[in-house]
Amino acid sequence: MGYDRTVSVKGSFQQVQSEVRDALAEQGFGVLTEIDVQATLKEKLGHDMEPYLILGACNPPLAHQALEADRSIGLLLPCNVVVRADGDQVVVQAVDPGTMVTLTGLDAMAPVAREASLRLDAALASLKGTGA
């Protein structure tokens, strides 16, 4: 089973990561956390790598619905979205919300996962033509 939804986009890393934030916001997701993996690995390990950003995206109504079904679902929240450079493209990946249903085995998670999937898919689809 795959656990991601992925698109590759032409454009600069800075441009694409900004557009990812906008696309997520249009679908009701706020970015709660941000991890600059490139900077962290450079600072902590002296390791050089391509730009790599992890955004913790949250849609409050969907998070509330999921938490009402299972308080432990917080282990899988927020929805992680990765923006990373890959050659002359930028790869944008979102965790597949269906993993909440698979991992918990709770039918009550299915509607939340479906709605989150629709919204994340719409955000990713809006990026496909960026910079092309």
N, C-alpha and C positions, 0 to 999 in steps of 0.2 A: 504494500500500500504506500503510495506517495504521500508525503505530508506537507507539500508545498504547492504554491501557485506561483509561476515564474514568467516574467516577460523580460526581454532584452530591448534596450532603448538606445537610440543614437542620441548623443548630446554630451555636454560636459557633466561631470559628477555633480558639481554645485547646482547646475541648472536642473538636473533630474531630481536630486534630493529635494529641492524646493518644490518642484512640481508634484512629487510624491506626497509631500505634506499637504499641498492644496487639494490633491485628489482625495486623500483620506478625509480631509475636513468636509469636502463636498458630500461625502457619504456618511457624515456624522461621527467620524472618529477624531479624537484629539490625541496628540502625542504626549504621553505622560512621562516617558523616559527616553533617553537617548544615550547610546553608548558608542563612542568613537573608538572602534576597535583598533584602527590604525595608530592613533595617538597613544592609546593605552599600552599596546604592545611595544611601541617605540620607547615610551617612558619607563615601563617596568622591566622590559627584557632587552632593550636596544635593538629590537627586531624591526626591519623595514618591510612593509607590505603595501599593497594597493589600498586606496581609500575604501573603507568598509565601515558602514554605519548600521547600527541596530536601533530601530525605532519601536518603542512600546506603545502601540495604538489601542485606544479604548473607545468603544461606543457605549456611553453610560446606560442607556435603556437595555441594551443587549447584555451588558455585564450584570446589571441588576437581575434580569430574568434568569441568567445562568446561575448566579449566586443563590437565588431563591430555590432553584432546583437542587443545588448541591454546594454547600459552603466550601467544600474542598476544591471547587473548580478554580479558585484563586491561584492554585498552583499552575494553571495553564493560561492565566491572564497576566498582562494584557496580550493582545495579538501582536506577535513580533513580525516586523517588516524589516527586511534587510535590503540595503542599497549598497551595491559594491561595484567597483570598477572591474571590467574584464576586457582587456585590450582596448579597442576603440568604441566599446559599448559600455553601458551601465546595466547591470542585472538588478532587477527588483523582484524580491521574493517575499511572499506572505505565507504564514503558516496556514494550512488548510483547516478551517474551523471544524470540519468533520472529524478531526482527531479527538475533539471533546466527546463526541458520541462514542467513537470507537474505544477510547481509553476508559471512559466512565461506565459504558454499557447502559446509560440511562436514556430511555426514550424521551424524557422531558428535555433533554439537550438538543434533540433533533431540530425543533423549530428555531432555536437560537442559532444553531450551526448553519441552517439553511439561509437565514436572514443575513448572518455575518458573511457567509460565502457570496451571496448576491452582491453585497455592498463592497467587499474586497475585490471581487471580480470586476465590478464596474470601475472601481478606482484604478485597477491595473489596466483595464481596457482603454481607459482614457489616456494612458501614457504611451500607447503603442506607436503613435506617429510623432512623438516628441523629437524635435531636432532633425527629423528625416527630410 
